[in-house]
Amino acid sequence: MRALPHRPLLAGFAAIATLAGLAALPATAEAASGPSVPPQVMEAMQRDLGLSAGEVRSRVAAESAAGRSATRIRAELGDRVSGMWFDADSGRLTAAVVDSRDADAARAAGAVVRPAAHTGAQLAAAARSISGYVGSGVPGVRAWGPDVRTNRIEVTVARTGRTAATEAFLAEVAELGAIAHIKVSDQMPRQQADVVGGEKWIPGTESPCSIGFPVTRTSAGAKAFLTAGHCTNDANQAAYGKDGSRVGTSNKNGTGSVNAREGDMGIVDVDQPGWNLAPTVSGYTQGPDITVTGSSDAVVGTAICRSGQTSGLRCGEVTKVDQSVDYGSVVIDGLSYSSACSDGGDSGGAYVTATGGKAVGLHSGGGSATCSSGSGEKFTIFQPVNEALTRFGATLVTSTPQPGNVTVSAVSAQSTVVGRTAEVKNTAEGGTAPYTWKATGLPAGLSISSATGAISGTATTAGSSNVTVTATDSAGKSGSTGFSWTVTTAQGGTPTLTSPGNQTSYIGKPVALQLRASGGSAPYTFKGTNLPAGLSVDSATGAVTGTPTTWGFRTSTFTVTDSAGKASSVSLTWSIYF
């Protein structure tokens, strides 16, 4: 039987005693002092994160506890939690929440609580608004998504190359208020598949990429491996191992590649005889290969290690999740960032947790500063692996079935209007992905995707119902969550915005003004124009906040728009004094 080699001097894809590695480590076990750390991960974390061996062991143990807390919080709070991240200094999970009752639940789950102004649902709504402004792309706009630590949507914009369209976009973002923040950066995200060297797979006659994770097709048990979507764009393309011999077929029948808004993920069918699949990821020069025991979602602040054919095994921290990225040729949603470095040709490679046990993502791209060259911030971008497993109906090859039960994230109570399009995304973790989804109690006109868990459609009848969403993993284990869904008929008339009257404020003193609307069809969206410098309006809540920075007089206009698109405005004079 041929094996996929691991070392440059071995034939076939060898170090993956199959697709993933030569000598596999024993499965990660929980010792009295916490999870064990594979030696190659230990070496890479010491090198890349500047930690001692003892600090690595302490951090991994703390992250394991934080991961359990995060799972519990997702199950209980869902999109009510504003964000979660691991604080390496304290060794604790931090959860940002708006409501005091949610704060109690987060503390009970083991998290340190931080107050927030916006819920996760409000952040997601703001991100969707920005995606709408971007459309298929705006010159100079590189990426956007939640910054969980600051409780706002961060929009990364280039310092140069802006146009009138860029300035118009920035004006629209400014109207969202304090929930959005502009960050100027010279780094240009790019998809990486252009350097020959190291462990690789080769799509036809094109530049090489890296293997992600060995998988089996859930329906037929056929062999395959996951990689980046931009490495698998061509349908029915021959795929070769690093020794040049054919291993399989990329993007078979044109259904095995996504390189669009939905993600950057691809699958290669291992259809040539003699190739085996192993539950391992290459450890490169750091040591033996890393045994994979399952998959998980990334948590901001936790350590992560990336394995790719050009730069080997590199470690860093997860810095962002659920980001939208404009690579110049394509805009992709739902990506995550890490501080690990990368080089061209690492595309498609594997991201694993610091314990080495859990698959997290597939390498999508990075900045112009790479492991080997360039100045400035080094970062990498990856596609969450669970989305790829679900998309392609594939099951991760692991040393043992992933332990633990299936947990479905909580969903807030939903409200929609008859005749309006509705969408709710559901997520699950634990068990062995992919999941099969079902829902009961959905309002008429709505349905759930059995593959992705997304609920969508147009409600046709007013009323209230209790919805139960269930995810079942490939081993038959299930988890559920429930929430209420209210459907109302569109109210007549136009919304009314109550005038707060003329305002007087002072430079350097905080302002807190609440706009109030009634009538029309909730929910409302608020906007403000010609506000005094330093002030902004929250688009979801109508709260006008900030600290004036310039004296003078302004006539500001506030507008409320309801869910039916009807709007009304009021104007007021703002006097700012020293």
C-alpha positions as CSV (number, residue, x, y, z in Angstrom):
1,M,0.0,0.0,0.0
2,R,1.4,3.4,-0.9
3,A,1.5,6.1,1.8
4,L,1.4,9.8,1.4
5,P,5.0,11.0,2.3
6,H,5.9,13.4,5.1
7,R,9.6,14.1,4.8
8,P,11.1,15.6,1.6
9,L,13.3,12.6,1.0
10,L,10.6,10.0,1.3
11,A,8.6,8.8,-1.6
12,G,4.8,9.0,-1.8
13,F,3.0,11.2,0.7
14,A,5.0,9.5,3.5
15,A,4.8,11.3,6.9
16,I,1.2,11.0,6.8
17,A,1.5,7.2,7.1
18,T,-1.4,8.0,4.9
19,L,-2.8,11.4,4.1
20,A,-1.8,12.8,7.4
21,G,1.4,11.4,8.9
22,L,4.0,8.8,9.6
23,A,4.1,8.0,13.3
24,A,1.0,9.0,15.1
25,L,1.1,10.0,18.7
26,P,-1.2,8.4,21.2
27,A,-4.6,10.1,21.6
28,T,-4.4,13.2,23.8
29,A,-5.4,12.2,27.4
30,E,-6.4,14.1,30.4
31,A,-3.8,13.8,33.0
32,A,-4.0,14.9,36.6
33,S,-2.3,18.1,35.6
34,G,-4.5,18.7,32.6
35,P,-4.3,17.7,28.9
36,S,-1.0,16.3,27.6
37,V,0.8,18.4,25.0
38,P,2.4,16.6,22.0
39,P,6.1,17.3,21.9
40,Q,6.0,18.9,18.4
41,V,3.3,21.3,19.6
42,M,5.3,22.0,22.8
43,E,8.4,22.9,20.7
44,A,6.4,25.1,18.3
45,M,4.5,27.0,21.0
46,Q,7.8,27.6,22.9
47,R,9.3,29.0,19.7
48,D,6.3,31.0,18.3
49,L,4.7,32.2,21.6
50,G,7.8,32.7,23.7
51,L,6.7,30.3,26.4
52,S,8.6,27.9,28.7
53,A,7.6,24.3,28.8
54,G,5.8,24.8,32.1
55,E,4.0,27.8,30.8
56,V,2.8,25.8,27.8
57,R,1.4,23.1,30.0
58,S,-0.3,25.6,32.3
59,R,-1.8,27.4,29.3
60,V,-3.1,24.3,27.6
61,A,-4.8,23.1,30.8
62,A,-6.4,26.6,31.3
63,E,-7.6,26.6,27.7
64,S,-9.2,23.2,28.1
65,A,-11.2,24.5,31.0
66,A,-12.1,27.6,29.1
67,G,-13.3,25.6,26.2
68,R,-15.7,23.7,28.4
69,S,-17.0,27.0,29.8
70,A,-17.5,28.4,26.3
71,T,-19.5,25.3,25.2
72,R,-21.8,25.7,28.2
73,I,-22.3,29.5,27.5
74,R,-23.1,28.9,23.8
75,A,-25.7,26.3,24.8
76,E,-27.4,28.6,27.4
77,L,-27.0,32.1,25.9
78,G,-26.3,31.7,22.2
79,D,-26.5,35.0,20.4
80,R,-27.2,36.9,23.6
81,V,-23.5,36.6,24.6
82,S,-21.7,39.6,23.0
83,G,-18.4,37.7,22.7
84,M,-16.0,35.3,24.4
85,W,-12.3,35.2,24.5
86,F,-9.5,33.4,26.5
87,D,-7.4,35.8,28.6
88,A,-3.9,34.3,28.7
89,D,-2.8,36.6,31.6
90,S,-5.6,35.4,34.0
91,G,-6.0,31.9,32.4
92,R,-9.8,32.4,32.3
93,L,-12.5,32.7,29.7
94,T,-14.0,36.1,29.5
95,A,-17.7,36.6,28.4
96,A,-19.1,39.9,27.5
97,V,-22.9,40.2,28.1
98,V,-25.5,43.0,28.1
99,D,-28.1,41.5,30.6
100,S,-27.5,41.0,34.3
101,R,-29.3,37.6,34.2
102,D,-27.0,36.5,31.4
103,A,-24.0,37.7,33.4
104,D,-25.1,35.3,36.3
105,A,-25.3,32.4,33.8
106,A,-21.9,33.2,32.4
107,R,-20.3,33.3,35.9
108,A,-22.0,30.0,36.8
109,A,-20.4,28.5,33.7
110,G,-16.9,29.6,34.9
111,A,-16.3,32.8,33.0
112,V,-15.2,36.2,34.0
113,V,-17.9,38.6,33.0
114,R,-17.5,42.0,31.3
115,P,-20.4,44.3,30.6
116,A,-21.2,45.1,26.9
117,A,-23.3,47.6,25.0
118,H,-24.3,45.3,22.2
119,T,-25.5,41.7,22.1
120,G,-24.1,39.2,19.7
121,A,-27.3,39.4,17.7
122,Q,-26.8,43.2,17.3
123,L,-23.2,42.8,16.3
124,A,-24.3,40.2,13.7
125,A,-27.0,42.6,12.3
126,A,-24.4,45.4,12.0
127,A,-22.0,43.1,10.2
128,R,-24.8,42.2,7.8
129,S,-25.4,45.8,7.1
130,I,-21.8,46.4,6.3
131,S,-21.8,43.3,4.0
132,G,-24.7,44.9,2.2
133,Y,-22.7,48.2,1.8
134,V,-19.7,46.3,0.5
135,G,-21.7,44.2,-2.0
136,S,-19.2,42.6,-4.4
137,G,-16.4,44.8,-3.1
138,V,-15.4,48.4,-2.4
139,P,-11.9,49.7,-3.2
140,G,-9.6,49.7,-0.2
141,V,-12.0,47.7,2.1
142,R,-10.1,44.6,3.2
143,A,-12.1,42.9,6.0
144,W,-14.9,43.4,8.5
145,G,-16.3,41.4,11.5
146,P,-16.7,41.4,15.2
147,D,-13.9,42.4,17.6
148,V,-15.2,40.6,20.7
149,R,-12.9,42.4,23.1
150,T,-14.1,45.9,22.1
151,N,-17.7,44.9,21.5
152,R,-17.9,46.4,18.0
153,I,-17.5,45.5,14.3
154,E,-14.0,46.4,13.1
155,V,-13.7,47.4,9.4
156,T,-10.2,47.2,8.0
157,V,-9.5,49.7,5.3
158,A,-6.3,50.3,3.3
159,R,-4.4,53.6,3.8
160,T,-4.1,54.1,0.0
161,G,-6.1,53.2,-3.1
162,R,-9.3,54.8,-1.9
163,T,-11.9,56.2,-4.3
164,A,-15.2,58.1,-4.0
165,A,-16.9,54.8,-3.5
166,T,-14.7,54.1,-0.5
167,E,-15.6,57.5,1.0
168,A,-19.3,56.8,0.4
169,F,-18.9,53.4,2.1
170,L,-17.1,55.0,5.1
171,A,-20.0,57.5,5.5
172,E,-22.5,54.7,5.6
173,V,-20.5,52.8,8.2
174,A,-20.3,56.0,10.3
175,E,-24.0,56.2,10.4
176,L,-24.1,52.8,12.3
177,G,-22.6,54.7,15.2
178,A,-20.3,53.3,18.0
179,I,-21.0,49.7,17.0
180,A,-18.6,50.1,14.1
181,H,-15.0,51.1,14.1
182,I,-12.6,51.8,11.1
183,K,-9.1,50.4,11.3
184,V,-6.5,51.6,8.8
185,S,-4.0,48.9,7.7
186,D,-1.3,48.5,5.0
187,Q,-1.6,44.7,5.1
188,M,-3.4,43.1,2.1
189,P,-5.1,39.7,2.7
190,R,-4.2,37.2,0.0
191,Q,-5.0,33.6,-0.7
192,Q,-1.7,31.6,-0.8
193,A,-0.9,28.9,-3.3
194,D,2.2,29.9,-5.2
195,V,5.4,28.4,-3.6
196,V,6.8,25.0,-4.3
197,G,8.4,23.1,-1.4
198,G,7.7,21.0,1.7
199,E,4.7,18.7,2.1
200,K,2.1,19.3,-0.5
201,W,-0.5,18.1,-2.9
202,I,-0.6,19.4,-6.4
203,P,-3.8,20.4,-8.4
204,G,-3.1,19.3,-12.0
205,T,-0.2,21.5,-13.4
206,E,-0.9,24.4,-11.0
207,S,1.0,25.6,-8.0
208,P,1.0,23.2,-5.0
209,C,-1.2,23.5,-1.9
210,S,-1.4,21.7,1.4
211,I,-3.6,18.9,2.7
212,G,-6.0,19.8,5.4
213,F,-7.7,16.8,7.0
214,P,-8.4,13.2,5.8
215,V,-12.1,12.5,5.7
216,T,-14.6,10.0,4.5
217,R,-17.7,10.7,2.5
218,T,-20.5,10.2,5.0
219,S,-22.9,8.6,2.5
220,A,-20.6,6.0,0.9
221,G,-17.5,6.0,3.1
222,A,-15.3,7.0,0.1
223,K,-11.8,8.4,0.9
224,A,-11.1,12.1,0.6
225,F,-9.3,15.0,2.1
226,L,-10.3,18.6,2.8
227,T,-8.3,21.6,1.6
228,A,-8.8,25.2,0.5
229,G,-11.5,26.1,-2.0
230,H,-9.2,28.3,-4.1
231,C,-7.0,25.2,-4.6
232,T,-9.9,23.2,-6.1
233,N,-11.6,25.6,-8.5
234,D,-11.3,23.4,-11.5
235,A,-13.7,20.5,-11.8
236,N,-12.5,16.9,-12.2
237,Q,-8.8,18.0,-12.0
238,A,-6.2,15.4,-11.3
239,A,-4.6,15.6,-7.9
240,Y,-1.0,14.5,-7.3
241,G,1.0,13.7,-4.2
242,K,4.3,15.3,-3.4
243,D,6.2,12.5,-5.2
244,G,4.2,13.3,-8.4
245,S,2.1,10.2,-8.4
246,R,-1.7,10.6,-8.7
247,V,-3.7,10.4,-5.5
248,G,-7.2,11.3,-6.7
249,T,-9.5,13.8,-8.2
250,S,-10.1,17.4,-7.1
251,N,-13.6,18.9,-7.2
252,K,-15.2,15.8,-8.6
253,N,-18.2,16.6,-10.9
254,G,-17.9,20.3,-10.0
255,T,-19.5,19.8,-6.5
256,G,-16.3,19.8,-4.4
257,S,-15.2,23.4,-4.3
258,V,-16.4,26.7,-2.6
259,N,-14.5,29.9,-3.1
260,A,-17.2,32.5,-2.6
261,R,-19.2,34.3,0.1
262,E,-20.0,31.0,1.7
263,G,-16.4,30.1,2.4
264,D,-13.0,28.9,1.1
265,M,-13.2,25.1,1.2
266,G,-12.6,22.2,-1.1
267,I,-12.5,18.4,-1.1
268,V,-10.3,16.0,-3.1
269,D,-11.5,12.4,-3.6
270,V,-8.8,9.8,-3.0
271,D,-9.8,7.5,-5.7
272,Q,-6.5,5.9,-6.7
273,P,-5.7,2.4,-5.2
274,G,-3.2,2.0,-2.4
275,W,-3.7,5.3,-0.6
276,N,-4.6,5.1,3.1
277,L,-6.1,7.7,5.4
278,A,-4.7,8.3,8.9
279,P,-6.0,10.5,11.7
280,T,-2.9,12.6,11.8
281,V,-1.4,16.0,10.9
282,S,2.2,16.6,10.0
283,G,4.5,17.7,12.8
284,Y,7.4,18.5,10.4
285,T,10.7,19.1,12.0
286,Q,9.2,19.5,15.4
287,G,8.6,15.7,15.8
288,P,6.1,13.0,15.1
289,D,2.7,13.7,13.6
290,I,-0.2,15.0,15.6
291,T,-3.1,12.6,16.3
292,V,-6.6,14.1,15.5
293,T,-9.4,13.0,17.8
294,G,-12.2,15.3,16.6
295,S,-13.1,18.9,15.7
296,S,-14.0,22.1,17.5
297,D,-14.8,25.8,17.0
298,A,-12.1,28.4,17.5
299,V,-12.2,30.6,20.6
300,V,-10.5,34.0,20.5
301,G,-7.3,34.1,22.6
302,T,-6.6,30.4,22.6
303,A,-3.4,28.9,21.1
304,I,-3.6,27.3,17.7
305,C,-1.1,25.5,15.5
306,R,-1.0,25.4,11.7
307,S,0.7,22.8,9.5
308,G,1.5,23.6,5.9
309,Q,3.8,22.4,3.2
310,T,5.9,25.5,2.9
311,S,6.5,26.8,6.5
312,G,5.9,23.6,8.5
313,L,4.3,23.7,11.9
314,R,3.7,27.2,13.3
315,C,1.7,28.3,16.3
316,G,0.0,31.5,17.4
317,E,-3.3,32.7,18.9
318,V,-6.8,32.9,17.5
319,T,-7.4,36.7,17.1
320,K,-10.7,37.0,15.4
321,V,-13.7,34.8,14.4
322,D,-16.6,35.2,11.9
323,Q,-14.8,37.7,9.7
324,S,-15.6,38.8,6.1
325,V,-12.5,39.2,3.9
326,D,-12.1,40.8,0.5
327,Y,-9.1,39.1,-1.2
328,G,-9.4,41.4,-4.2
329,S,-10.8,38.7,-6.5
330,V,-13.4,37.3,-4.1
331,V,-15.2,38.3,-0.9
332,I,-15.6,35.5,1.7
333,D,-17.6,35.5,4.9
334,G,-17.2,33.5,8.1
335,L,-13.4,33.2,8.2
336,S,-11.2,33.4,11.3
337,Y,-7.8,35.0,12.0
338,S,-4.7,33.8,13.9
339,S,-1.3,35.3,14.8
340,A,0.6,32.3,13.4
341,C,2.6,33.1,10.3
342,S,2.4,31.4,6.9
343,D,3.9,31.3,3.4
344,G,2.5,30.8,-0.1
345,G,1.7,27.2,-0.7
346,D,0.4,26.6,2.8
347,S,-3.2,27.0,1.5
348,G,-5.5,24.3,2.6
349,G,-3.3,23.2,5.5
350,A,-4.5,22.1,8.9
351,Y,-5.2,24.2,12.0
352,V,-5.3,22.2,15.3
353,T,-5.8,23.0,18.9
354,A,-2.7,23.3,21.1
355,T,-3.5,19.9,22.6
356,G,-3.1,18.5,19.1
357,G,-6.4,16.7,19.4
358,K,-9.0,18.9,17.7
359,A,-9.2,20.0,14.0
360,V,-10.2,23.7,13.9
361,G,-9.7,25.0,10.3
362,L,-8.2,25.0,6.8
363,H,-5.7,27.6,5.8
364,S,-7.2,30.2,3.5
365,G,-4.7,33.1,3.3
366,G,-2.6,35.7,5.2
367,G,-1.0,39.1,4.9
368,S,1.9,40.3,2.8
369,A,4.2,39.7,5.8
370,T,5.0,35.9,5.8
371,C,7.1,33.6,7.9
372,S,10.1,34.1,5.7
373,S,9.9,37.7,4.6
374,G,8.1,41.0,4.8
375,S,7.6,43.6,7.6
376,G,4.5,44.5,9.6
377,E,1.9,42.4,11.3
378,K,1.9,38.6,10.5
379,F,-1.5,37.0,10.5
380,T,-3.2,34.0,8.9
381,I,-6.8,33.4,7.9
382,F,-8.6,30.1,8.1
383,Q,-11.9,28.5,7.1
384,P,-13.7,26.8,10.1
385,V,-13.4,23.0,9.5
386,N,-16.9,22.1,10.8
387,E,-18.5,24.2,8.0
388,A,-16.5,22.3,5.4
389,L,-17.5,18.9,6.9
390,T,-21.1,19.9,6.8
391,R,-20.9,21.4,3.3
392,F,-19.4,18.3,1.7
393,G,-21.2,15.7,3.9
394,A,-17.9,14.4,5.2
395,T,-16.7,12.8,8.4
396,L,-13.3,13.6,9.9
397,V,-10.9,10.7,10.1
398,T,-10.0,10.4,13.8
399,S,-8.1,8.0,16.1
400,T,-11.3,7.4,18.0
401,P,-14.8,8.9,17.7
402,Q,-14.8,12.4,19.2
403,P,-16.0,12.2,22.8
404,G,-18.7,14.3,24.3
405,N,-22.3,15.1,23.5
406,V,-23.7,17.3,20.8
407,T,-24.5,20.8,22.0
408,V,-26.6,23.2,20.0
409,S,-26.1,26.9,20.6
410,A,-29.1,28.7,22.1
411,V,-31.2,31.0,19.9
412,S,-32.9,34.2,21.1
413,A,-36.6,34.6,20.8
414,Q,-37.5,35.5,17.2
415,S,-40.0,38.0,15.7
416,T,-40.8,38.5,12.1
417,V,-43.5,40.0,9.9
418,V,-45.8,38.2,7.5
419,G,-44.4,38.4,4.0
420,R,-40.8,39.3,5.1
421,T,-37.9,37.0,4.5
422,A,-36.5,35.5,7.7
423,E,-33.2,33.7,8.4
424,V,-31.7,32.1,11.5
425,K,-28.3,30.3,11.5
426,N,-27.8,27.4,13.9
427,T,-24.5,26.0,15.1
428,A,-23.5,22.9,17.0
429,E,-20.4,21.4,18.5
430,G,-19.3,18.1,20.1
431,G,-19.9,14.7,19.0
432,T,-18.6,13.7,15.5
433,A,-19.4,16.2,12.7
434,P,-21.1,16.5,10.3
435,Y,-24.6,17.0,11.7
436,T,-28.1,16.4,10.4
437,W,-30.6,19.0,11.4
438,K,-34.3,18.9,12.1
439,A,-36.8,21.5,13.5
440,T,-40.3,21.3,14.9
441,G,-42.8,24.1,15.5
442,L,-41.5,26.4,12.6
443,P,-44.0,29.1,11.5
444,A,-45.7,28.3,8.2
445,G,-43.5,29.3,5.2
446,L,-40.2,28.5,7.0
447,S,-38.0,25.4,6.8
448,I,-34.6,24.2,8.0
449,S,-31.7,22.9,5.9
450,S,-30.9,19.4,7.0
451,A,-27.3,19.9,6.0
452,T,-26.5,23.3,7.4
453,G,-29.1,24.0,10.1
454,A,-30.1,27.3,8.6
455,I,-33.7,28.3,8.9
456,S,-35.1,30.4,6.1
457,G,-38.2,31.3,4.2
458,T,-41.0,33.8,4.2
459,A,-43.6,33.6,7.0
460,T,-47.2,33.3,5.7
461,T,-49.4,33.3,8.8
462,A,-49.4,35.4,12.0
463,G,-49.1,33.6,15.3
464,S,-46.7,32.3,18.0
465,S,-45.0,28.9,18.2
466,N,-42.3,27.2,20.2
467,V,-39.5,25.9,17.9
468,T,-37.2,23.0,18.7
469,V,-34.0,22.6,16.7
470,T,-32.1,19.3,16.8
471,A,-28.7,18.3,15.5
472,T,-27.7,14.7,15.2
473,D,-24.1,13.7,14.6
474,S,-22.7,10.9,12.4
475,A,-22.6,8.6,15.4
476,G,-26.3,9.1,16.2
477,K,-25.9,11.5,19.2
478,S,-28.2,14.4,19.3
479,G,-28.6,17.8,21.0
480,S,-31.4,20.4,20.9
481,T,-32.3,24.0,21.7
482,G,-35.7,25.7,21.9
483,F,-37.0,29.2,21.4
484,S,-40.2,31.1,20.7
485,W,-41.1,32.6,17.3
486,T,-43.7,35.3,16.9
487,V,-45.1,36.3,13.5
488,T,-47.1,39.5,13.2
489,T,-48.9,41.2,10.4
490,A,-47.4,44.4,9.1
491,Q,-48.7,47.4,11.0
492,G,-50.2,50.2,9.0
493,G,-48.9,53.7,8.9
494,T,-45.4,55.2,9.1
495,P,-43.2,55.0,12.2
496,T,-42.9,58.1,14.3
497,L,-39.7,59.4,15.8
498,T,-40.2,61.5,18.9
499,S,-38.2,64.7,18.8
500,P,-35.9,64.9,21.8
501,G,-35.8,68.7,21.4
502,N,-32.8,71.0,21.0
503,Q,-29.7,69.9,22.9
504,T,-26.9,71.7,24.8
505,S,-23.6,69.9,25.5
506,Y,-20.0,70.7,26.5
507,I,-16.7,69.7,25.1
508,G,-15.2,66.8,27.0
509,K,-18.4,65.8,28.8
510,P,-20.1,62.5,27.8
511,V,-23.5,62.7,26.1
512,A,-26.3,60.1,26.5
513,L,-29.5,60.7,24.5
514,Q,-32.0,58.0,23.8
515,L,-34.1,58.3,20.6
516,R,-37.6,56.8,20.8
517,A,-39.8,55.5,18.0
518,S,-43.3,54.1,17.7
519,G,-45.8,52.8,15.1
520,G,-44.9,51.2,11.8
521,S,-43.4,47.7,11.9
522,A,-40.6,47.0,14.4
523,P,-37.7,46.4,14.6
524,Y,-36.4,49.9,13.8
525,T,-33.1,51.1,12.3
526,F,-31.8,54.5,13.5
527,K,-29.5,57.0,11.6
528,G,-28.0,60.4,12.4
529,T,-26.5,62.9,10.1
530,N,-24.5,66.1,10.8
531,L,-23.8,65.1,14.4
532,P,-21.3,67.1,16.5
533,A,-17.8,65.7,16.2
534,G,-17.3,62.9,18.7
535,L,-21.0,61.7,18.8
536,S,-22.7,58.8,17.1
537,V,-26.0,56.9,17.1
538,D,-26.4,53.2,17.6
539,S,-28.4,51.9,14.6
540,A,-30.1,49.2,16.6
541,T,-31.0,50.9,19.8
542,G,-31.2,54.6,18.9
543,A,-28.8,55.6,21.7
544,V,-26.8,58.7,20.9
545,T,-23.5,58.6,22.8
546,G,-20.0,60.0,22.7
547,T,-18.0,63.1,23.9
548,P,-18.1,66.3,21.9
549,T,-14.7,67.4,20.7
550,T,-15.5,70.7,18.8
551,W,-17.5,73.7,19.9
552,G,-20.2,75.3,17.8
553,F,-23.8,74.8,16.5
554,R,-25.1,71.9,14.4
555,T,-28.5,71.1,13.0
556,S,-28.6,67.3,13.3
557,T,-31.2,65.0,11.6
558,F,-32.3,61.7,13.0
559,T,-34.2,59.1,10.9
560,V,-36.0,55.9,11.9
561,T,-36.7,53.2,9.4
562,D,-39.1,50.3,10.1
563,S,-38.9,46.7,8.9
564,A,-41.3,47.6,6.0
565,G,-38.9,50.3,4.8
566,K,-41.0,53.2,5.9
567,A,-39.2,56.1,7.5
568,S,-39.6,59.4,9.3
569,S,-37.1,62.0,10.5
570,V,-36.7,64.8,13.0
571,S,-34.2,67.6,13.2
572,L,-32.8,69.5,16.2
573,T,-30.2,72.1,16.9
574,W,-27.1,71.1,18.9
575,S,-25.2,73.8,20.8
576,I,-21.7,72.7,22.0
577,Y,-19.9,75.0,24.5
578,F,-16.5,75.0,26.1
